[in-house]
Amino acid sequence: MGIKTFFKNAFADMKADAKAQHEVDKANMAATKAESKAQWEEAKAMGKPETRKKVMQAQRDEQIAAAQQRQAEAQTRIDATKK
């Protein structure tokens, strides 16, 4: 293999790698753009009182369920120690 062939192959490999990296960069940019738009839409929706109330109620319901679960676990531990 001559030096000419070596450099020809090396530059062909670099070109292929650059193309592949460009595709990765395009995909990452599209994903970032979509995530940014999603965050914007969520923030915009939170400006509406009815949406905000729904989200806050869902969070409260989740916290209540977690508290009830902890209470049930504590009661189980209490019952276990009394036996």
N, C-alpha and C positions, 0 to 999 in steps of 0.2 A: 504494500500500500504506500503510495507516494504521498508527499506532503500536500499536493494539490487535492487529492481525494480526501485526505484527512480533514482539511479545512472545509471542503465542500460538504462533507458529512456533518461536521461540527456546526456549520451555519444552518444547515437544514434542520438539525435537532433543535437549535436555538429558536428557529422560526416556529417550529411545531410547539415548543414549550411556551413561547410567547402567545401563540394563538390560544392554547389551552388555558393559560392564565387569564387572558382577556375574557374568555367565556365565564370563568369563575368570578372575575371581578364584575361582569355584567349581572350575573345571578345575585351576587351579594348586594349590589346597588339596588336591584329591583326589590329584594327582600327588605332592605333598609327603608326604601321609599314606601313600601306597603305598610310596614310597621309604623312609620311616622304618620301616615294618613290615618291609620287605625287609632293612634293616640289622639290625633286632632279630633277625630269624630267622637271619641269617647269624652274628651274634654268639652266639646261643643254640646254633647247630649247632657252632660252634668249641669249645664247652665239652665236647663229646663227644670222647673220645680217638680213636676210629676216624675221625671226620670230620677232625680236626686232622691226623692222620697222613697221610690221603689228600691233603690240601691241601699239606702240607709236602713230600710225595714228588713231587707234581706240580711244585712250585716247583723242587725239586732237579733233576728231569728236564729242566725248561726251561733251567736254568742250565748243565747238562752239555751239552745240545744247542747252546747258544750258544757255549760254550767250544770244542766240537769244530768248529763253523763257523769261528770265529776262527783255530783252529789250521790248518784246511784252507786258508784264505785266506793265512795267513802262509807256508805251505809252497809255495803257488802263486807268491807273490812271490819266495821264495828260489829256486825253480826258474827263474823268469824272469830273475833276475839272473845265474845261472850259465851261461846260454846265450850 
